[in-house]
């Protein structure tokens, strides 16, 4: 869902707002285990795994 949001907002003002600084990282609901989860980077559309101890943002998506 985060990738679809990224693709649909690319090059809009909302995209520019999401892709700035520390606010560019968002948790997804995908987990490896109890300590690690997937995060999405709105700056360039990539994703990675990181420890859940970090306080990244969450972007709830109901529908497009």
Predicted model as a PDB file, atoms N, CA, C, CB and O in Angstrom, pLDDT in the B-factor column:
MODEL        1                                                                  
ATOM      1  N   UNK A   1       0.805  -1.193   0.000  1.00 77.00           N  
ATOM      2  CA  UNK A   1       0.000   0.000   0.000  1.00 77.00           C  
ATOM      3  C   UNK A   1       0.852   1.262   0.000  1.00 77.00           C  
ATOM      4  CB  UNK A   1      -0.918  -0.005   1.184  1.00 77.00           C  
ATOM      5  O   UNK A   1       0.521   2.238  -0.673  1.00 77.00           O  
ATOM      6  N   UNK A   2       1.955   1.243   0.760  1.00 79.00           N  
ATOM      7  CA  UNK A   2       2.801   2.433   0.790  1.00 79.00           C  
ATOM      8  C   UNK A   2       3.442   2.696  -0.571  1.00 79.00           C  
ATOM      9  CB  UNK A   2       3.883   2.285   1.857  1.00 79.00           C  
ATOM     10  O   UNK A   2       3.599   3.850  -0.969  1.00 79.00           O  
ATOM     11  N   UNK A   3       3.810   1.639  -1.281  1.00 79.00           N  
ATOM     12  CA  UNK A   3       4.374   1.819  -2.614  1.00 79.00           C  
ATOM     13  C   UNK A   3       3.333   2.387  -3.575  1.00 79.00           C  
ATOM     14  CB  UNK A   3       4.916   0.488  -3.148  1.00 79.00           C  
ATOM     15  O   UNK A   3       3.658   3.250  -4.391  1.00 79.00           O  
ATOM     16  N   UNK A   4       2.097   1.923  -3.493  1.00 80.00           N  
ATOM     17  CA  UNK A   4       1.032   2.470  -4.329  1.00 80.00           C  
ATOM     18  C   UNK A   4       0.788   3.945  -4.016  1.00 80.00           C  
ATOM     19  CB  UNK A   4      -0.259   1.672  -4.135  1.00 80.00           C  
ATOM     20  O   UNK A   4       0.580   4.752  -4.921  1.00 80.00           O  
ATOM     21  N   UNK A   5       0.815   4.285  -2.743  1.00 77.00           N  
ATOM     22  CA  UNK A   5       0.673   5.687  -2.346  1.00 77.00           C  
ATOM     23  C   UNK A   5       1.819   6.514  -2.915  1.00 77.00           C  
ATOM     24  CB  UNK A   5       0.629   5.817  -0.810  1.00 77.00           C  
ATOM     25  O   UNK A   5       1.601   7.604  -3.445  1.00 77.00           O  
ATOM     26  N   UNK A   6       3.023   6.003  -2.804  1.00 76.00           N  
ATOM     27  CA  UNK A   6       4.202   6.679  -3.349  1.00 76.00           C  
ATOM     28  C   UNK A   6       4.033   6.930  -4.847  1.00 76.00           C  
ATOM     29  CB  UNK A   6       5.472   5.844  -3.088  1.00 76.00           C  
ATOM     30  O   UNK A   6       4.273   8.042  -5.317  1.00 76.00           O  
ATOM     31  N   UNK A   7       3.626   5.920  -5.589  1.00 79.00           N  
ATOM     32  CA  UNK A   7       3.471   6.064  -7.035  1.00 79.00           C  
ATOM     33  C   UNK A   7       2.343   7.027  -7.406  1.00 79.00           C  
ATOM     34  CB  UNK A   7       3.212   4.708  -7.662  1.00 79.00           C  
ATOM     35  O   UNK A   7       2.460   7.774  -8.376  1.00 79.00           O  
ATOM     36  N   UNK A   8       1.257   7.011  -6.641  1.00 76.00           N  
ATOM     37  CA  UNK A   8       0.125   7.878  -6.974  1.00 76.00           C  
ATOM     38  C   UNK A   8       0.375   9.337  -6.599  1.00 76.00           C  
ATOM     39  CB  UNK A   8      -1.125   7.383  -6.277  1.00 76.00           C  
ATOM     40  O   UNK A   8      -0.232  10.230  -7.189  1.00 76.00           O  
ATOM     41  N   UNK A   9       1.252   9.597  -5.635  1.00 74.00           N  
ATOM     42  CA  UNK A   9       1.508  10.964  -5.186  1.00 74.00           C  
ATOM     43  C   UNK A   9       2.765  11.580  -5.777  1.00 74.00           C  
ATOM     44  CB  UNK A   9       1.606  10.990  -3.700  1.00 74.00           C  
ATOM     45  O   UNK A   9       3.024  12.768  -5.587  1.00 74.00           O  
ATOM     46  N   UNK A  10       3.547  10.782  -6.492  1.00 67.00           N  
ATOM     47  CA  UNK A  10       4.820  11.259  -6.999  1.00 67.00           C  
ATOM     48  C   UNK A  10       4.664  12.573  -7.755  1.00 67.00           C  
ATOM     49  CB  UNK A  10       5.449  10.212  -7.898  1.00 67.00           C  
ATOM     50  O   UNK A  10       3.787  12.716  -8.607  1.00 67.00           O  
ATOM     51  N   UNK A  11       5.519  13.518  -7.434  1.00 62.00           N  
ATOM     52  CA  UNK A  11       5.568  14.836  -8.057  1.00 62.00           C  
ATOM     53  C   UNK A  11       4.363  15.729  -7.730  1.00 62.00           C  
ATOM     54  CB  UNK A  11       5.672  14.674  -9.540  1.00 62.00           C  
ATOM     55  O   UNK A  11       4.053  16.639  -8.499  1.00 62.00           O  
ATOM     56  N   UNK A  12       3.696  15.490  -6.632  1.00 68.00           N  
ATOM     57  CA  UNK A  12       2.640  16.386  -6.164  1.00 68.00           C  
ATOM     58  C   UNK A  12       3.121  17.073  -4.895  1.00 68.00           C  
ATOM     59  CB  UNK A  12       1.305  15.612  -5.910  1.00 68.00           C  
ATOM     60  O   UNK A  12       4.140  16.676  -4.330  1.00 68.00           O  
ATOM     61  N   UNK A  13       2.418  18.082  -4.443  1.00 61.00           N  
ATOM     62  CA  UNK A  13       2.803  18.769  -3.213  1.00 61.00           C  
ATOM     63  C   UNK A  13       2.730  17.829  -2.020  1.00 61.00           C  
ATOM     64  CB  UNK A  13       1.908  19.988  -2.977  1.00 61.00           C  
ATOM     65  O   UNK A  13       3.592  17.884  -1.142  1.00 61.00           O  
ATOM     66  N   UNK A  14       1.721  16.967  -1.970  1.00 67.00           N  
ATOM     67  CA  UNK A  14       1.617  16.002  -0.867  1.00 67.00           C  
ATOM     68  C   UNK A  14       2.841  15.092  -0.835  1.00 67.00           C  
ATOM     69  CB  UNK A  14       0.329  15.158  -1.001  1.00 67.00           C  
ATOM     70  O   UNK A  14       3.345  14.767   0.240  1.00 67.00           O  
ATOM     71  N   UNK A  15       3.318  14.682  -2.004  1.00 60.00           N  
ATOM     72  CA  UNK A  15       4.522  13.856  -2.079  1.00 60.00           C  
ATOM     73  C   UNK A  15       5.712  14.611  -1.503  1.00 60.00           C  
ATOM     74  CB  UNK A  15       4.807  13.436  -3.536  1.00 60.00           C  
ATOM     75  O   UNK A  15       6.491  14.051  -0.731  1.00 60.00           O  
ATOM     76  N   UNK A  16       5.855  15.879  -1.874  1.00 62.00           N  
ATOM     77  CA  UNK A  16       6.972  16.662  -1.355  1.00 62.00           C  
ATOM     78  C   UNK A  16       6.909  16.777   0.162  1.00 62.00           C  
ATOM     79  CB  UNK A  16       6.983  18.052  -1.983  1.00 62.00           C  
ATOM     80  O   UNK A  16       7.945  16.756   0.827  1.00 62.00           O  
ATOM     81  N   UNK A  17       5.716  16.896   0.711  1.00 64.00           N  
ATOM     82  CA  UNK A  17       5.561  16.953   2.166  1.00 64.00           C  
ATOM     83  C   UNK A  17       5.958  15.641   2.825  1.00 64.00           C  
ATOM     84  CB  UNK A  17       4.123  17.298   2.531  1.00 64.00           C  
ATOM     85  O   UNK A  17       6.582  15.654   3.886  1.00 64.00           O  
ATOM     86  N   UNK A  18       5.610  14.503   2.217  1.00 62.00           N  
ATOM     87  CA  UNK A  18       5.919  13.196   2.797  1.00 62.00           C  
ATOM     88  C   UNK A  18       7.391  12.825   2.682  1.00 62.00           C  
ATOM     89  CB  UNK A  18       5.086  12.136   2.135  1.00 62.00           C  
ATOM     90  O   UNK A  18       7.884  12.020   3.472  1.00 62.00           O  
ATOM     91  N   UNK A  19       8.093  13.389   1.726  1.00 59.00           N  
ATOM     92  CA  UNK A  19       9.442  12.924   1.425  1.00 59.00           C  
ATOM     93  C   UNK A  19      10.547  13.780   2.027  1.00 59.00           C  
ATOM     94  CB  UNK A  19       9.623  12.864  -0.044  1.00 59.00           C  
ATOM     95  O   UNK A  19      11.707  13.639   1.638  1.00 59.00           O  
ATOM     96  N   UNK A  20      10.224  14.650   2.952  1.00 63.00           N  
ATOM     97  CA  UNK A  20      11.206  15.565   3.523  1.00 63.00           C  
ATOM     98  C   UNK A  20      11.758  15.074   4.856  1.00 63.00           C  
ATOM     99  CB  UNK A  20      10.592  16.930   3.700  1.00 63.00           C  
ATOM    100  O   UNK A  20      10.996  14.700   5.748  1.00 63.00           O  
ATOM    101  N   UNK A  21      13.060  15.077   4.989  1.00 60.00           N  
ATOM    102  CA  UNK A  21      13.749  14.824   6.251  1.00 60.00           C  
ATOM    103  C   UNK A  21      13.366  13.545   6.959  1.00 60.00           C  
ATOM    104  CB  UNK A  21      13.510  15.938   7.156  1.00 60.00           C  
ATOM    105  O   UNK A  21      13.132  12.515   6.328  1.00 60.00           O  
ATOM    106  N   UNK A  22      13.303  13.622   8.290  1.00 57.00           N  
ATOM    107  CA  UNK A  22      12.987  12.453   9.113  1.00 57.00           C  
ATOM    108  C   UNK A  22      11.583  11.923   8.845  1.00 57.00           C  
ATOM    109  CB  UNK A  22      13.129  12.799  10.583  1.00 57.00           C  
ATOM    110  O   UNK A  22      11.310  10.745   9.077  1.00 57.00           O  
ATOM    111  N   UNK A  23      10.695  12.781   8.359  1.00 64.00           N  
ATOM    112  CA  UNK A  23       9.334  12.377   8.062  1.00 64.00           C  
ATOM    113  C   UNK A  23       9.205  11.526   6.822  1.00 64.00           C  
ATOM    114  CB  UNK A  23       8.485  13.569   7.920  1.00 64.00           C  
ATOM    115  O   UNK A  23       8.098  11.126   6.462  1.00 64.00           O  
ATOM    116  N   UNK A  24      10.309  11.240   6.161  1.00 81.00           N  
ATOM    117  CA  UNK A  24      10.264  10.452   4.931  1.00 81.00           C  
ATOM    118  C   UNK A  24      10.158   8.954   5.205  1.00 81.00           C  
ATOM    119  CB  UNK A  24      11.495  10.732   4.094  1.00 81.00           C  
ATOM    120  O   UNK A  24       9.870   8.193   4.282  1.00 81.00           O  
ATOM    121  N   UNK A  25      10.378   8.509   6.430  1.00 85.00           N  
ATOM    122  CA  UNK A  25      10.346   7.082   6.767  1.00 85.00           C  
ATOM    123  C   UNK A  25       9.018   6.706   7.407  1.00 85.00           C  
ATOM    124  CB  UNK A  25      11.505   6.723   7.711  1.00 85.00           C  
ATOM    125  O   UNK A  25       8.560   7.373   8.336  1.00 85.00           O  
ATOM    126  N   UNK A  26       8.398   5.638   6.912  1.00 86.00           N  
ATOM    127  CA  UNK A  26       7.124   5.157   7.444  1.00 86.00           C  
ATOM    128  C   UNK A  26       7.188   3.655   7.666  1.00 86.00           C  
ATOM    129  CB  UNK A  26       5.961   5.512   6.494  1.00 86.00           C  
ATOM    130  O   UNK A  26       7.693   2.916   6.821  1.00 86.00           O  
ATOM    131  N   UNK A  27       6.677   3.210   8.797  1.00 90.00           N  
ATOM    132  CA  UNK A  27       6.572   1.779   9.049  1.00 90.00           C  
ATOM    133  C   UNK A  27       5.502   1.176   8.146  1.00 90.00           C  
ATOM    134  CB  UNK A  27       6.250   1.505  10.537  1.00 90.00           C  
ATOM    135  O   UNK A  27       4.481   1.807   7.870  1.00 90.00           O  
ATOM    136  N   UNK A  28       5.745  -0.052   7.687  1.00 87.00           N  
ATOM    137  CA  UNK A  28       4.687  -0.817   7.037  1.00 87.00           C  
ATOM    138  C   UNK A  28       4.197  -1.838   8.064  1.00 87.00           C  
ATOM    139  CB  UNK A  28       5.196  -1.518   5.701  1.00 87.00           C  
ATOM    140  O   UNK A  28       4.730  -1.912   9.170  1.00 87.00           O  
ATOM    141  N   UNK A  29       3.205  -2.608   7.707  1.00 87.00           N  
ATOM    142  CA  UNK A  29       2.694  -3.619   8.643  1.00 87.00           C  
ATOM    143  C   UNK A  29       3.433  -4.947   8.514  1.00 87.00           C  
ATOM    144  CB  UNK A  29       1.203  -3.840   8.414  1.00 87.00           C  
ATOM    145  O   UNK A  29       3.096  -5.902   9.214  1.00 87.00           O  
ATOM    146  N   UNK A  30       4.428  -5.030   7.639  1.00 89.00           N  
ATOM    147  CA  UNK A  30       5.184  -6.261   7.422  1.00 89.00           C  
ATOM    148  C   UNK A  30       6.294  -6.391   8.459  1.00 89.00           C  
ATOM    149  CB  UNK A  30       5.773  -6.293   5.998  1.00 89.00           C  
ATOM    150  O   UNK A  30       7.101  -5.478   8.635  1.00 89.00           O  
ATOM    151  N   UNK A  31       6.328  -7.528   9.139  1.00 92.00           N  
ATOM    152  CA  UNK A  31       7.329  -7.783  10.181  1.00 92.00           C  
ATOM    153  C   UNK A  31       8.194  -8.985   9.811  1.00 92.00           C  
ATOM    154  CB  UNK A  31       6.645  -8.020  11.546  1.00 92.00           C  
ATOM    155  O   UNK A  31       7.747  -9.892   9.110  1.00 92.00           O  
ATOM    156  N   UNK A  32       9.430  -8.978  10.287  1.00 92.00           N  
ATOM    157  CA  UNK A  32      10.279 -10.171  10.208  1.00 92.00           C  
ATOM    158  C   UNK A  32      10.015 -11.022  11.439  1.00 92.00           C  
ATOM    159  CB  UNK A  32      11.798  -9.793  10.102  1.00 92.00           C  
ATOM    160  O   UNK A  32       9.804 -12.231  11.340  1.00 92.00           O  
ATOM    161  N   UNK A  33      10.030 -10.382  12.590  1.00 94.00           N  
ATOM    162  CA  UNK A  33       9.817 -11.052  13.868  1.00 94.00           C  
ATOM    163  C   UNK A  33       9.356 -10.003  14.882  1.00 94.00           C  
ATOM    164  CB  UNK A  33      11.121 -11.782  14.356  1.00 94.00           C  
ATOM    165  O   UNK A  33       8.906  -8.925  14.496  1.00 94.00           O  
ATOM    166  N   UNK A  34       9.464 -10.306  16.140  1.00 93.00           N  
ATOM    167  CA  UNK A  34       8.983  -9.372  17.168  1.00 93.00           C  
ATOM    168  C   UNK A  34       9.869  -8.136  17.311  1.00 93.00           C  
ATOM    169  CB  UNK A  34       8.893 -10.082  18.503  1.00 93.00           C  
ATOM    170  O   UNK A  34       9.476  -7.175  17.972  1.00 93.00           O  
ATOM    171  N   UNK A  35      11.058  -8.143  16.704  1.00 95.00           N  
ATOM    172  CA  UNK A  35      11.970  -7.012  16.862  1.00 95.00           C  
ATOM    173  C   UNK A  35      12.173  -6.176  15.603  1.00 95.00           C  
ATOM    174  CB  UNK A  35      13.284  -7.510  17.321  1.00 95.00           C  
ATOM    175  O   UNK A  35      12.590  -5.022  15.703  1.00 95.00           O  
ATOM    176  N   UNK A  36      11.890  -6.723  14.419  1.00 95.00           N  
ATOM    177  CA  UNK A  36      12.173  -6.017  13.171  1.00 95.00           C  
ATOM    178  C   UNK A  36      10.956  -5.955  12.264  1.00 95.00           C  
ATOM    179  CB  UNK A  36      13.319  -6.683  12.441  1.00 95.00           C  
ATOM    180  O   UNK A  36      10.171  -6.899  12.174  1.00 95.00           O  
ATOM    181  N   UNK A  37      10.820  -4.798  11.583  1.00 94.00           N  
ATOM    182  CA  UNK A  37       9.718  -4.604  10.648  1.00 94.00           C  
ATOM    183  C   UNK A  37      10.225  -3.847   9.423  1.00 94.00           C  
ATOM    184  CB  UNK A  37       8.545  -3.841  11.322  1.00 94.00           C  
ATOM    185  O   UNK A  37      11.317  -3.279   9.425  1.00 94.00           O  
ATOM    186  N   UNK A  38       9.408  -3.858   8.393  1.00 93.00           N  
ATOM    187  CA  UNK A  38       9.729  -3.200   7.145  1.00 93.00           C  
ATOM    188  C   UNK A  38       9.357  -1.721   7.226  1.00 93.00           C  
ATOM    189  CB  UNK A  38       9.005  -3.880   5.973  1.00 93.00           C  
ATOM    190  O   UNK A  38       8.315  -1.365   7.776  1.00 93.00           O  
ATOM    191  N   UNK A  39      10.217  -0.863   6.673  1.00 91.00           N  
ATOM    192  CA  UNK A  39       9.875   0.546   6.597  1.00 91.00           C  
ATOM    193  C   UNK A  39      10.035   1.018   5.164  1.00 91.00           C  
ATOM    194  CB  UNK A  39      10.749   1.384   7.554  1.00 91.00           C  
ATOM    195  O   UNK A  39      10.831   0.471   4.401  1.00 91.00           O  
ATOM    196  N   UNK A  40       9.275   2.033   4.810  1.00 89.00           N  
ATOM    197  CA  UNK A  40       9.249   2.578   3.449  1.00 89.00           C  
ATOM    198  C   UNK A  40       9.807   3.984   3.490  1.00 89.00           C  
ATOM    199  CB  UNK A  40       7.804   2.570   2.853  1.00 89.00           C  
ATOM    200  O   UNK A  40       9.467   4.770   4.375  1.00 89.00           O  
ATOM    201  N   UNK A  41      10.667   4.304   2.528  1.00 86.00           N  
ATOM    202  CA  UNK A  41      11.320   5.604   2.467  1.00 86.00           C  
ATOM    203  C   UNK A  41      10.702   6.400   1.320  1.00 86.00           C  
ATOM    204  CB  UNK A  41      12.864   5.453   2.281  1.00 86.00           C  
ATOM    205  O   UNK A  41      10.954   6.104   0.152  1.00 86.00           O  
ATOM    206  N   UNK A  42       9.896   7.409   1.649  1.00 79.00           N  
ATOM    207  CA  UNK A  42       9.180   8.179   0.635  1.00 79.00           C  
ATOM    208  C   UNK A  42      10.084   9.066  -0.215  1.00 79.00           C  
ATOM    209  CB  UNK A  42       8.143   9.026   1.295  1.00 79.00           C  
ATOM    210  O   UNK A  42       9.653   9.541  -1.266  1.00 79.00           O  
ATOM    211  N   UNK A  43      11.303   9.298   0.202  1.00 79.00           N  
ATOM    212  CA  UNK A  43      12.203  10.135  -0.587  1.00 79.00           C  
ATOM    213  C   UNK A  43      12.497   9.517  -1.947  1.00 79.00           C  
ATOM    214  CB  UNK A  43      13.503  10.367   0.168  1.00 79.00           C  
ATOM    215  O   UNK A  43      12.506  10.216  -2.960  1.00 79.00           O  
ATOM    216  N   UNK A  44      12.740   8.201  -1.972  1.00 82.00           N  
ATOM    217  CA  UNK A  44      13.076   7.560  -3.244  1.00 82.00           C  
ATOM    218  C   UNK A  44      12.307   6.261  -3.514  1.00 82.00           C  
ATOM    219  CB  UNK A  44      14.544   7.274  -3.277  1.00 82.00           C  
ATOM    220  O   UNK A  44      12.595   5.577  -4.495  1.00 82.00           O  
ATOM    221  N   UNK A  45      11.345   5.911  -2.672  1.00 83.00           N  
ATOM    222  CA  UNK A  45      10.511   4.737  -2.922  1.00 83.00           C  
ATOM    223  C   UNK A  45      11.133   3.409  -2.558  1.00 83.00           C  
ATOM    224  CB  UNK A  45      10.144   4.702  -4.333  1.00 83.00           C  
ATOM    225  O   UNK A  45      10.631   2.363  -2.969  1.00 83.00           O  
ATOM    226  N   UNK A  46      12.212   3.421  -1.798  1.00 87.00           N  
ATOM    227  CA  UNK A  46      12.845   2.169  -1.387  1.00 87.00           C  
ATOM    228  C   UNK A  46      12.298   1.716  -0.038  1.00 87.00           C  
ATOM    229  CB  UNK A  46      14.376   2.331  -1.318  1.00 87.00           C  
ATOM    230  O   UNK A  46      11.610   2.464   0.656  1.00 87.00           O  
ATOM    231  N   UNK A  47      12.619   0.478   0.317  1.00 89.00           N  
ATOM    232  CA  UNK A  47      12.227  -0.020   1.628  1.00 89.00           C  
ATOM    233  C   UNK A  47      13.379  -0.809   2.229  1.00 89.00           C  
ATOM    234  CB  UNK A  47      10.951  -0.893   1.534  1.00 89.00           C  
ATOM    235  O   UNK A  47      14.296  -1.232   1.523  1.00 89.00           O  
ATOM    236  N   UNK A  48      13.320  -1.001   3.537  1.00 92.00           N  
ATOM    237  CA  UNK A  48      14.372  -1.695   4.264  1.00 92.00           C  
ATOM    238  C   UNK A  48      13.779  -2.232   5.555  1.00 92.00           C  
ATOM    239  CB  UNK A  48      15.585  -0.755   4.548  1.00 92.00           C  
ATOM    240  O   UNK A  48      12.628  -1.942   5.884  1.00 92.00           O  
ATOM    241  N   UNK A  49      14.551  -3.003   6.277  1.00 94.00           N  
ATOM    242  CA  UNK A  49      14.147  -3.536   7.579  1.00 94.00           C  
ATOM    243  C   UNK A  49      14.880  -2.764   8.660  1.00 94.00           C  
ATOM    244  CB  UNK A  49      14.442  -5.066   7.688  1.00 94.00           C  
ATOM    245  O   UNK A  49      16.038  -2.386   8.486  1.00 94.00           O  
ATOM    246  N   UNK A  50      14.200  -2.529   9.786  1.00 94.00           N  
ATOM    247  CA  UNK A  50      14.850  -1.828  10.890  1.00 94.00           C  
ATOM    248  C   UNK A  50      14.244  -2.297  12.210  1.00 94.00           C  
ATOM    249  CB  UNK A  50      14.706  -0.287  10.733  1.00 94.00           C  
ATOM    250  O   UNK A  50      13.172  -2.902  12.247  1.00 94.00           O  
ATOM    251  N   UNK A  51      14.950  -2.005  13.269  1.00 96.00           N  
ATOM    252  CA  UNK A  51      14.493  -2.378  14.601  1.00 96.00           C  
ATOM    253  C   UNK A  51      13.257  -1.565  14.981  1.00 96.00           C  
ATOM    254  CB  UNK A  51      15.616  -2.171  15.636  1.00 96.00           C  
ATOM    255  O   UNK A  51      13.173  -0.373  14.685  1.00 96.00           O  
ATOM    256  N   UNK A  52      12.313  -2.210  15.630  1.00 93.00           N  
ATOM    257  CA  UNK A  52      11.081  -1.546  16.062  1.00 93.00           C  
ATOM    258  C   UNK A  52      11.323  -0.541  17.185  1.00 93.00           C  
ATOM    259  CB  UNK A  52      10.070  -2.580  16.515  1.00 93.00           C  
ATOM    260  O   UNK A  52      10.409   0.194  17.560  1.00 93.00           O  
ATOM    261  N   UNK A  53      12.529  -0.498  17.723  1.00 93.00           N  
ATOM    262  CA  UNK A  53      12.814   0.457  18.789  1.00 93.00           C  
ATOM    263  C   UNK A  53      12.852   1.890  18.272  1.00 93.00           C  
ATOM    264  CB  UNK A  53      14.133   0.116  19.457  1.00 93.00           C  
ATOM    265  O   UNK A  53      12.784   2.828  19.065  1.00 93.00           O  
ATOM    266  N   UNK A  54      12.959   2.079  16.953  1.00 89.00           N  
ATOM    267  CA  UNK A  54      12.994   3.425  16.377  1.00 89.00           C  
ATOM    268  C   UNK A  54      11.582   3.951  16.157  1.00 89.00           C  
ATOM    269  CB  UNK A  54      13.773   3.427  15.052  1.00 89.00           C  
ATOM    270  O   UNK A  54      10.663   3.186  15.864  1.00 89.00           O  
ATOM    271  N   UNK A  55      11.421   5.236  16.296  1.00 85.00           N  
ATOM    272  CA  UNK A  55      10.101   5.851  16.240  1.00 85.00           C  
ATOM    273  C   UNK A  55       9.737   6.420  14.878  1.00 85.00           C  
ATOM    274  CB  UNK A  55      10.018   6.928  17.253  1.00 85.00           C  
ATOM    275  O   UNK A  55       9.525   7.626  14.752  1.00 85.00           O  
ATOM    276  N   UNK A  56       9.661   5.583  13.865  1.00 88.00           N  
ATOM    277  CA  UNK A  56       9.239   6.064  12.552  1.00 88.00           C  
ATOM    278  C   UNK A  56       7.733   6.314  12.542  1.00 88.00           C  
ATOM    279  CB  UNK A  56       9.625   5.052  11.450  1.00 88.00           C  
ATOM    280  O   UNK A  56       7.012   5.870  13.436  1.00 88.00           O  
ATOM    281  N   UNK A  57       7.278   7.016  11.537  1.00 84.00           N  
ATOM    282  CA  UNK A  57       5.876   7.367  11.410  1.00 84.00           C  
ATOM    283  C   UNK A  57       5.047   6.195  10.872  1.00 84.00           C  
ATOM    284  CB  UNK A  57       5.724   8.577  10.500  1.00 84.00           C  
ATOM    285  O   UNK A  57       5.582   5.248  10.296  1.00 84.00           O  
ATOM    286  N   UNK A  58       3.752   6.281  11.071  1.00 84.00           N  
ATOM    287  CA  UNK A  58       2.801   5.305  10.521  1.00 84.00           C  
ATOM    288  C   UNK A  58       1.809   6.088   9.697  1.00 84.00           C  
ATOM    289  CB  UNK A  58       2.077   4.466  11.653  1.00 84.00           C  
ATOM    290  O   UNK A  58       1.332   7.140  10.122  1.00 84.00           O  
ATOM    291  N   UNK A  59       1.495   5.583   8.522  1.00 75.00           N  
ATOM    292  CA  UNK A  59       0.535   6.254   7.643  1.00 75.00           C  
ATOM    293  C   UNK A  59      -0.619   5.313   7.376  1.00 75.00           C  
ATOM    294  CB  UNK A  59       1.201   6.702   6.309  1.00 75.00           C  
ATOM    295  O   UNK A  59      -0.517   4.465   6.489  1.00 75.00           O  
ATOM    296  N   UNK A  60      -1.722   5.429   8.117  1.00 75.00           N  
ATOM    297  CA  UNK A  60      -2.870   4.550   7.901  1.00 75.00           C  
ATOM    298  C   UNK A  60      -3.504   4.810   6.540  1.00 75.00           C  
ATOM    299  CB  UNK A  60      -3.910   4.740   9.013  1.00 75.00           C  
ATOM    300  O   UNK A  60      -3.679   5.959   6.135  1.00 75.00           O  
ATOM    301  N   UNK A  61      -3.840   3.747   5.850  1.00 69.00           N  
ATOM    302  CA  UNK A  61      -4.450   3.856   4.526  1.00 69.00           C  
ATOM    303  C   UNK A  61      -5.720   3.032   4.529  1.00 69.00           C  
ATOM    304  CB  UNK A  61      -3.474   3.383   3.401  1.00 69.00           C  
ATOM    305  O   UNK A  61      -5.675   1.821   4.743  1.00 69.00           O  
ATOM    306  N   UNK A  62      -6.842   3.670   4.294  1.00 69.00           N  
ATOM    307  CA  UNK A  62      -8.110   2.967   4.237  1.00 69.00           C  
ATOM    308  C   UNK A  62      -8.428   2.533   2.819  1.00 69.00           C  
ATOM    309  CB  UNK A  62      -9.224   3.840   4.781  1.00 69.00           C  
ATOM    310  O   UNK A  62      -8.798   1.383   2.583  1.00 69.00           O  
ATOM    311  N   UNK A  63      -8.283   3.456   1.874  1.00 64.00           N  
ATOM    312  CA  UNK A  63      -8.593   3.168   0.463  1.00 64.00           C  
ATOM    313  C   UNK A  63      -7.943   4.225  -0.413  1.00 64.00           C  
ATOM    314  CB  UNK A  63     -10.137   3.125   0.216  1.00 64.00           C  
ATOM    315  O   UNK A  63      -7.561   5.297   0.056  1.00 64.00           O  
ATOM    316  N   UNK A  64      -7.825   3.902  -1.686  1.00 55.00           N  
ATOM    317  CA  UNK A  64      -7.319   4.858  -2.661  1.00 55.00           C  
ATOM    318  C   UNK A  64      -8.473   5.389  -3.466  1.00 55.00           C  
ATOM    319  CB  UNK A  64      -6.260   4.221  -3.580  1.00 55.00           C  
ATOM    320  O   UNK A  64      -8.277   6.217  -4.356  1.00 55.00           O  
TER     321      UNK A  64                                                      
ENDMDL                                                                          
END                                                                             
